Amino acid sequence: MKAYRGLAALGQAMPVDRDEYPQWTMTVRATWLLAPRLRRLTFAAEEFRTFTPQGCDEYFGLLTPPPGRALVMPDPAALNARRAVGRIPEDVRPDLRWYTVAEHRPSVGEIDVDVVVHDHAGPAGTWARTARPGDVAGFRTGTGAYRLPAAGESHLVVGDETAVPSIAAALAAQRRTPRGGRMDVVLEVPGRDHVPALEVPEGATLTVLHRGDAVPGALLTPHLEDLPAAPRDHVWACGEQSLATAARRVIVRRGIAPKRAIMFSGYWRVDGPRL
């Protein structure tokens, strides 16, 4: 059984699937601010020495305990992590949210994770905002959803502030291991506080749109409407649910890419938590 059959039925470009999704506990080693609204956490675990990411935007399930409770991990044999978490008694049930591995250092058994600091964060965001060295969380293996453009390919990468860690990882990978393709990145964020300094490598462009207090997608959607309708080999569109959905709709309608060439995901929702 594979984890993404439901997404495949929608006709979208698929993440790399794994045969197994192991999990383990990890300990906060350090924390600091990359930007006023972006916090980096360093986690340590022996399992990170042998962990193999599947893509430059490798994501994972962060399991955090309820306030004042010890962490209880879900059944490791369950393929559906959210369903497994739901079977844990409510008073000790951990929160499960998905984040990007910003950096992986297997030689020392560490990863870095960048978390957007919201004013009204959910349980995982609140935990991440207040985490201190020595705090324990859970790591549930995920996968990677983006592949760098090969020679002759042209990719379009779009997202909001919650996609900054994934996009930063993709830009860093393009800098380290360029494959000769082109990557055009468009970010829509509330303001400068949400974006760290990003180095744009050869073969890539970066456009940052500041929407202020407007709703997600207020600037990104018209920007995509005005883009040249040159065909793209692959599109990655992630962020707030309505933003990602609208981006996909515009891209398909304008003939920039077909659905099968688009990987899109709603990381969060303006009107409530992502289920």
BAMI-257585 format. One record per residue (C-alpha): x, y negated, z; residue in one letter. Coordinates in steps of 0.001 Angstrom, whole numbers, padded with zeros to 6 digits, always signed. Each point is the difference from the previous one (the first is absolute). Example, Ala and Ser with C-alpha at 12.3 -4.5 7.8 and 13.67 -1.06 7.14 Angstrom:
% BAMI-257585
+012300+004500+007800A+001370-003440-000660S
***
This chain:
% BAMI-257585
+000000+000000+000000M+001283-003462-000892K-000635-003277+001780A-000915-002181-002966Y-002481+001998-002068R-002755-002486+000794G+002078-002877-001333L+000920+001978-003104A-003687+000356-000801A-000186-003810-000221L+002516+000034-002837G+002656-002108+001704Q+003776+000425+000047A+000888+002326+002842M+002538-000033+002854P+002462+002870+000178V-001581+002791+002031D+001799+002111+002589R-000478+003665+000792D+000119-000771+003728E-000586-003072+002145Y+002058+000500+003188P-000278-002350+002958Q+002057-000888+003052W+000374-002572+002760T+002396-002917-000254M+001286-002671+002363T+000243-003747-000534V+003675-000956-000035R-000205-003726-000847A-002401-002724-001179T+000414-003458-001567W-001737-002504-002264L+000839-000052-003720L-002404-002910-000469A-002409-001738+002392P-002758+002429-001036R+002092+003077-000781L+001497+002176+002744R+002534+002776-000545R+000136+003062+002255L+002853+002502+000003T-001033+003552+000939F+002304+002892+000869A-000572+003764-000240A+002276+002938-000795E-002417+001016-002781E+000926-003124-001957F+003444+001515-000612R-001529+002585-002353T-003089-001934-001142F-000148-000473-003797T-002091-002915-001333P-001932+000641-003220Q+000065-003579-001292G+001373-003472+000632C-003327-001039+001568D-000204+003066+002262E-002944-000327+002371Y-000818+001925+003176F-002657+000287+002680G+000827-001979+003145L-001702+001591+003006L-000296-002250+003045T-001526+000860+003405P-002894-001836+001652P+001143-002647+002518P+001305+001611+003171G-000095+003533-001431R+002676+002452-001091A+000156+000850-003691L-001966+003096-001029V+000915+001306-003464M-002546+001591-002379P+000122+003582-001276D+003173+000155-002145P-001505+002671-002271A-002957-002179-001048A+000326-001459-003501L-002501-002789+000700N+001725-002087+002665A-002967-002265+000689R-002332+002942+000522R+002534+001614+002336A+000251-003208+002035V-003799-000135+000209G-000022+003373+001760R+002060-001359+002915I-002067-001086+003062P-000905-003665-000327E+001626-001147+003244D+003454+001129-001193V-000540-000190-003772R+002891-001768-001751P-000533-002629-002670D+001214+000928-003491L+001073-002636-002519R+002263+000220-003032W+003212-001996-000348Y+003016-000152-002313T+003488+001239+000858V+001993-003183-000609A+003417+001591+000601E+001139+003568+000668H+003373+000746+001607R+000324+003791+000175P+003548-000140+001348S-001287-001452+003286V-003566+001371-000076G-001769-003351-000367E-002644-001754-002068I-001097-003631-000131D-003679-000922-000285V-001297-003503-000780D-003376-000972+001464V-002095-003050-000892V-000952-001902+003165V-003718-000847-000220H-001897-002283+002389D-002728+002643+000261H+001952+003234-000354A-001472+003449+000529G+001353+002556+002506P+003092+000953-002034A+000821-003602-000863G-000357-001041+003627T+002233+002883+001100W+002628-000899-002604A-000100-003681+000963R+000687+000782+003663T+002221+003103-000353A+003263+000036+001924R+003099+002231-000111P-000803+003344+001587G-003658+000058-001072D-001096+003233-001697V-002105+000347-003162A-000746+002766-002470G+001201+000412-003590F-002234+001879-002451R+001719+000632-003333T-001542-001679-003033G+001510-000452-003445T+001033-002624-002549G-002293-001585-002573A+002396-002018-002174Y+002754+000919-002436R+002447-002582-001317L-000424-000907-003686P+002163+002030-002367A+001836-001539-002946A-002479-001651-002334G-002871+000085+002516E-001888-003020+001323S-001717+000160+003401H-002348-002416+001755L+000005+000044+003824V-002613-002045+001882V-001003-000259+003649G-000711-002138+003055D+001827-000547+003288E-000596+003594+001131T+001749+001215-003161A+003131-002071+000673V+001900+002914+001649P-000700+002332-002949S+000849-002651-002578I+003170-001003+001855A+001065+003666-000009A-000675+000265-003741A+002032-003138-000749L+002862+001292+002146A-000075+003342-001821A+000040-001792-003362Q+003096-001869+001151R+001790+003144+001241R-000890+002392-002806T-001194-001889-003091P-001312+002232-002788R-000199-002602-002742G-003711-000812+000230G-001904-003174+000872R-001992-000651+003190M-002202-003088+000338D-001231-000589+003562V-002882-002258+001036V-000618-000555+003734L-002974-001846+001481E+000532-000960+003650V-001527-002501+002462P+003269-001949+000227G+003781+000071+000259R-000146+001465+003514D-001027+003371-001478H+002951+000500-002368V+003654+000574+000889P+002784-001051-002342A-000234+002420-002933L+002886+000541-002392E-001271+000376-003565V+002253+002374-001957P+000796-000045-003697E-002931+001341-001993G-002586-001297+002493A-002039-003163+000519T-001839-001170+003121L-002971-002375+000136T-001342-000937+003455V-003468-001563+000276L-000982-001765+003261H-003765+000276+000544R-000172-001733+003395G-003341+000721+001669D-001691+001229-003186A-001211+003591-000291V+002432+002670-001257P+000080+000023-003785G-001005-003672-000326A+003228-000774-001866L+001114+003432-001154L-003102+000829-002046T+000087-003185-002150P+003767+000386-000339H-000500+003471-001478L-002676-001394-002306E+002571-002434-001392D+002863+002468-000414L+001007+000893-003557P-001893+003183-000858A+003158+001882-000946A-000400+003741+000743P+001714+001315+003123R+001263+003535+000489D-000993+000017+003670H-001814-002266+002460V+000187+000156+003809W-002693-002035+001781A-000412+000141+003788C-001268-002177+002817G-003406-001045+001285E-002699+002308-001396Q-001861-002549-002133S+003262-001545-001239L+001366+003347-001192A-003311+001007-001582T-000387-003327-001822A+003593+000165-001240A-000574+003446-001450R-003242-001100-001647R+001645-003009-001693V+003012+002007-001140I-002152+002705-001585V-002450-002437-001603R+002777-002066-001556R+001757+003070-001382G+003169-000545+002026I-000071+003634+001170A-002485+002897+000035P-001282+001415+003293K+002292+003015-000250R+003030-002339+000084A-001142-001908+003106I+000763+000907+003602M-002205-002116+002274F-000873+000193+003667S-001966-002090+002488G+002247-000358+003056Y-002583-001938+002030W-003391-001708-000226R-001081-003537+000829V-003348+001235+001332D+001249+002832+002194G+002628+002701+000537P+001002+002306-002778R-001422+003463+000701L
***
